[in-house]
């Protein structure tokens, strides 16, 4: 054989080996023995809070399908309320410390009190963005739910409540508050 033919043949063999070993990657990875894959509905990155929305997910179990749904909804509301409250606390702390409020402690307490009121009101308006219901072989219902609450809508309602308090309004700057709120919402994305 000539040298060019030998090199061509070697190149073809090498290319063929690369293609056939590359195809092995498409094989499914075997699950470890004794493990079962769990499918969780209404979870994952699509259901995490981000810079525009507060979100939470939960499951509820019961022999009664409606009770399972209520448990899931109640847990999801509780979780979203904690996230909103923690965010508002951070916003309040940052906002009050960066302003000229005469009595910072009183202002902080007023902001936090208003936040609790608005959280309670706004949770009723949380949107269900995912809902699944399954039933196990033993008859138990499992409800999965994901809720969403608009950060912008919440900030707007919060501003409405603040504007009702004359002591706060005398020293309140909504634009500065909104900027502080958005900074905290951006942190939720991470």
N, C-alpha and C positions, 0 to 999 in steps of 0.2 A: 504494500500500500504506500501511497505517497504521503508525504508529511502533511500536506494540506487536508487530505481526506481523513487522516488520523486525528488531526486537530478538530475538524468539523464533527467527526463521529464522537469524540470526547465531549465537545461542547453540547451536542444534542443529548447525550447520555446524562450529562450534568444538569441540563435544563429539565429533562424528563424527571430526574430524581427530585429536583426542587419543586416541580409541580405536584408530584404525587405525595411528597411529604407535607406540602402545604394544604392538601385536601384533608389530611387527617384532623386538622383543627376544627372541622365542621362536625366531628363526632360529638355526641352528647356526653357530658361528663356524668359518670355513674355516681349515684348518691351513695354516701357511706351506708353500710349495712345497718339496718335498724332505725334509720332516720326517715321521717315523713315530712314532706314540704308542707308548710302551713300557709294558707292563703288568707291574708287579712285584707278586707275590703275597706275602702275609704281611707287609706293611709298612703304615705309616701310624700315625695316632694311637692306634688300638686296640692296637697292639703296642709302644708306648713304656712305659718304666718309670713307675710312679706311686707314690703314698704307701703303697700296700699290697703292690706286687709289683715285683720286678726282672724286666725282660724284655729279650730281644735277638732279632734276626732275622739271617738269613744265607742265602746261596745257595751251592750247590756244583755244579760241572759235571764230567761225565766221560762216556766212552763206555759205562761200566758203570753201570747205574741204582743199584746198592747203594753203589758208591763215591761217586757224586754225593750220595746221602743222607748218607753218613758225613761227607763234606767239609762239607756244610751244618751238620750237627749239631755237629761239632767246632768250626767257626768260631763258631757261636752260643754254645756253651758257653764258649769263650775270651772272647767279648765280655761275656757275663753275669758271668763270673768277674772281669773287670777292673772292671766297674761295682760289683759287690759289694765287692771289695777296696778300691776308692777310697772307697766309702761308709763302710766299716768303719774305714779309716784316719782319715777325718775325724771319725767318732764317737769313736774312741780318743783322738785328739789333743785334741778338745774335752772329753771326759769326764775324762781323766787331768789335764789342766790345771785343771779345775774342782774337783778333789778333793784330799784330803790325803795322797796316797801319799808315803811316805818317799823312795823311789827312783823318781822319775818315768820315768827312762830305762829302767830294768828293767821297770817296769810296762807301758810302751808297747810294748816289744819282746815281752813275754809276750802281751799282747792281740793284737798283729799276728801272732804265731806261731800262736796259737789260731785266729785268723780264717782263715789259710791252710788249716789242717786242716779246719775246718768248711766252707769253700768247696768243697774237694775232695770231702768227703763228701756235701754237699747237692746238688751239681751232678748227681749220679746220680739225684736225685729231682726234677729239673726237669721240668715238665710241657710237653708239646708242645701249643701252643694253635693252631697252624696248620701245615699241611704240604701242599705241592703238588708235583707232579712233572710236568714237561713234556718233550717231546722235539722238538728242532729237525729241520729237513729233512735236515741232514747226519748225523743219528743221535745227536748229543750229547744226553745227558739233563741237565736243569737241575732241581735240587731246591731248593725254598724251604722254610724252616722258621722258626718263631717259638717261643721257649721262655719259660717263666714260672717264677719261683721266689718263693714267698711270703716277704715280709719278716718277718712275724710268726713263721713257722716257723723261719726262719733265726735270728732273735734268740733264740728259745727254745733252739735247739740250741747256739748260741754261749754262752748262759748256762749250759747243762749243762756245757760244756767248762770254762768259767771256774770253776765250782763245784768242779771236780776239783783246782784249784790252791790249796793252803792259803795261800800267801803273798798271793795276790790276794784271796782270799775274806775275809781279815782286814780289808781296807779297802774291799771292794767293796759298792756299793749298787745293786742290780738296778733299782729303780724309777728312779733317776737315770740309769742307763745306758739304760734303755728310753726315757725321755723324750728323751735326746740322740739315740738311734737314730731315733726317730720324726721329730725335727726334720730329720735328714738325709734320711729317706725323703720327707718333704714337699717337699724341694728337688728331688727327681727329677721331680716332677710338672711342674716348669717346664722 
